[in-house]
Amino acid sequence: MREVEVVGVRVEMPSNSPIVLLREVDGDRYLPIWIGAVEATAIAFAQQGVVPPRPLTHDLLKDVLEATGNGVAEVRITEMRAGVFYANLTLASGVEVSARPSDSIALALRTGARIVCAEDVLDDAGIEVPDEQEETVEQFREFLDHVSPEDFETPPES
């Protein structure tokens, strides 16, 4: 398992699909995972420190786990099958629970839990960014600094 960090979320064009971008902590690979708009908003809220007036689902789950003394110890992105990513939440008690990576990442950001990814997932789906493309990555980070959760809301159909 390799530790990864959340770079941020963005909307992939022209499909208008949100993705979360993870980066290998001690490496050069990035892992894009396509996610839903609700999960993109939850991740963006956590990254920006937005505290809603009432707990949203990920906040509620964090509160329940902490209230029972069984917080999230680690998030593991374990595999990719047919283009679908799979993850497990490892709780403080050692119990593992299957979960979607997007929900797991949103929860990890709220709890400070470490996120790790299986080496074979990074080998199969990771993108290595050469040094000369670092400027593009920096532009992406700049974009992330100015994006808001509302950018992921789906406009009403006409």
C-alpha positions as CSV (number, residue, x, y, z in Angstrom):
1,M,0.0,0.0,0.0
2,R,1.2,3.5,-0.9
3,E,0.0,6.6,1.0
4,V,-1.8,9.1,-1.2
5,E,-3.1,12.6,-0.5
6,V,-6.1,14.4,-1.9
7,V,-5.1,17.1,-4.4
8,G,-8.7,18.1,-4.9
9,V,-11.8,17.8,-7.0
10,R,-12.6,19.2,-10.4
11,V,-15.1,18.7,-13.3
12,E,-13.8,16.8,-16.2
13,M,-14.9,18.3,-19.5
14,P,-16.6,17.7,-21.9
15,S,-18.5,15.0,-19.9
16,N,-19.1,17.4,-17.0
17,S,-18.2,14.5,-14.6
18,P,-16.5,15.3,-11.3
19,I,-13.2,13.6,-10.4
20,V,-11.2,13.5,-7.2
21,L,-7.4,13.6,-7.9
22,L,-5.1,11.7,-5.5
23,R,-1.3,12.0,-5.5
24,E,1.2,9.5,-4.3
25,V,2.9,11.0,-1.2
26,D,6.4,9.5,-2.0
27,G,6.1,9.3,-5.7
28,D,5.2,10.9,-9.0
29,R,1.8,9.2,-9.7
30,Y,-1.6,10.8,-9.6
31,L,-4.8,8.7,-9.4
32,P,-8.0,10.3,-10.9
33,I,-11.2,8.7,-9.7
34,W,-14.5,9.7,-11.3
35,I,-17.1,10.4,-8.6
36,G,-20.7,11.7,-8.2
37,A,-21.6,15.4,-7.8
38,V,-22.7,14.9,-4.2
39,E,-19.5,13.2,-3.2
40,A,-17.5,15.9,-5.0
41,T,-19.3,18.5,-2.9
42,A,-18.7,16.6,0.3
43,I,-14.9,16.4,-0.5
44,A,-14.7,20.0,-1.5
45,F,-16.6,21.1,1.7
46,A,-14.1,19.1,3.8
47,Q,-11.1,20.5,2.0
48,Q,-12.3,24.1,2.3
49,G,-13.3,23.7,6.0
50,V,-17.0,24.4,5.3
51,V,-19.1,23.5,8.3
52,P,-22.7,23.1,7.5
53,P,-25.4,24.3,10.0
54,R,-26.5,20.7,10.4
55,P,-24.4,17.6,9.9
56,L,-24.4,16.1,6.4
57,T,-24.1,12.4,5.9
58,H,-20.3,12.2,6.1
59,D,-20.3,14.4,9.1
60,L,-23.0,12.3,10.8
61,L,-21.1,9.1,10.1
62,K,-17.9,10.6,11.6
63,D,-19.8,11.7,14.7
64,V,-21.4,8.3,15.1
65,L,-18.1,6.5,14.8
66,E,-16.4,8.8,17.2
67,A,-19.3,8.6,19.7
68,T,-18.9,4.9,19.8
69,G,-15.2,5.1,20.2
70,N,-14.5,3.4,16.9
71,G,-13.2,6.1,14.6
72,V,-11.7,5.7,11.2
73,A,-8.0,4.6,11.4
74,E,-7.3,4.3,7.7
75,V,-8.9,4.4,4.2
76,R,-7.6,1.8,1.8
77,I,-8.3,1.9,-1.9
78,T,-7.9,-1.8,-2.6
79,E,-8.7,-2.6,-6.2
80,M,-10.1,-1.6,-9.5
81,R,-12.4,-3.9,-11.5
82,A,-13.9,-3.1,-14.8
83,G,-13.1,0.6,-14.3
84,V,-14.7,0.7,-10.8
85,F,-12.6,1.5,-7.8
86,Y,-13.2,-0.3,-4.4
87,A,-12.2,0.8,-0.9
88,N,-12.3,-0.3,2.7
89,L,-12.6,1.7,5.9
90,T,-10.4,0.4,8.6
91,L,-11.9,1.3,12.0
92,A,-9.9,1.8,15.2
93,S,-11.1,-1.7,16.4
94,G,-9.5,-3.3,13.3
95,V,-12.8,-4.0,11.6
96,E,-12.9,-3.3,7.9
97,V,-16.0,-2.1,6.1
98,S,-16.3,-2.0,2.3
99,A,-17.1,1.5,1.0
100,R,-16.9,3.5,-2.1
101,P,-13.7,5.5,-2.5
102,S,-15.5,8.8,-2.8
103,D,-17.3,8.3,0.5
104,S,-14.2,7.0,2.2
105,I,-12.2,10.0,1.0
106,A,-14.8,12.4,2.2
107,L,-14.8,10.7,5.6
108,A,-10.9,10.6,5.8
109,L,-10.8,14.3,5.2
110,R,-13.2,14.9,8.1
111,T,-11.3,12.6,10.5
112,G,-7.7,13.1,9.5
113,A,-7.4,9.4,8.6
114,R,-4.6,8.3,6.4
115,I,-5.5,7.3,2.8
116,V,-3.5,4.5,1.2
117,C,-3.8,2.8,-2.2
118,A,-2.8,-0.6,-3.4
119,E,0.3,-0.6,-5.5
120,D,-1.4,-2.5,-8.4
121,V,-4.2,0.1,-8.5
122,L,-1.6,2.8,-8.9
123,D,0.2,0.7,-11.5
124,D,-3.0,0.2,-13.5
125,A,-4.8,3.5,-13.2
126,G,-2.1,5.9,-11.9
127,I,-0.7,8.6,-14.2
128,E,2.9,9.6,-13.8
129,V,3.4,13.3,-14.3
130,P,6.9,14.1,-15.6
131,D,8.7,17.2,-14.3
132,E,8.0,19.2,-17.4
133,Q,4.2,18.8,-16.7
134,E,4.5,20.1,-13.2
135,E,3.3,23.5,-14.4
136,T,0.0,21.9,-15.5
137,V,-0.4,20.3,-12.1
138,E,0.3,23.7,-10.5
139,Q,-2.4,25.3,-12.7
140,F,-4.8,22.5,-11.5
141,R,-3.9,23.3,-7.9
142,E,-4.6,27.0,-8.6
143,F,-8.0,26.0,-10.0
144,L,-8.7,24.0,-6.9
145,D,-8.0,27.0,-4.7
146,H,-10.7,28.9,-6.5
147,V,-13.4,26.3,-7.0
148,S,-16.4,26.2,-4.8
149,P,-18.7,23.3,-3.9
150,E,-21.6,25.0,-5.8
151,D,-19.6,24.5,-9.0
152,F,-20.6,20.8,-8.7
153,E,-24.3,21.3,-8.4
154,T,-26.2,20.0,-11.4
155,P,-28.2,22.7,-13.1
156,P,-32.0,22.1,-13.5
157,E,-32.9,20.5,-16.8
158,S,-34.8,22.8,-19.2
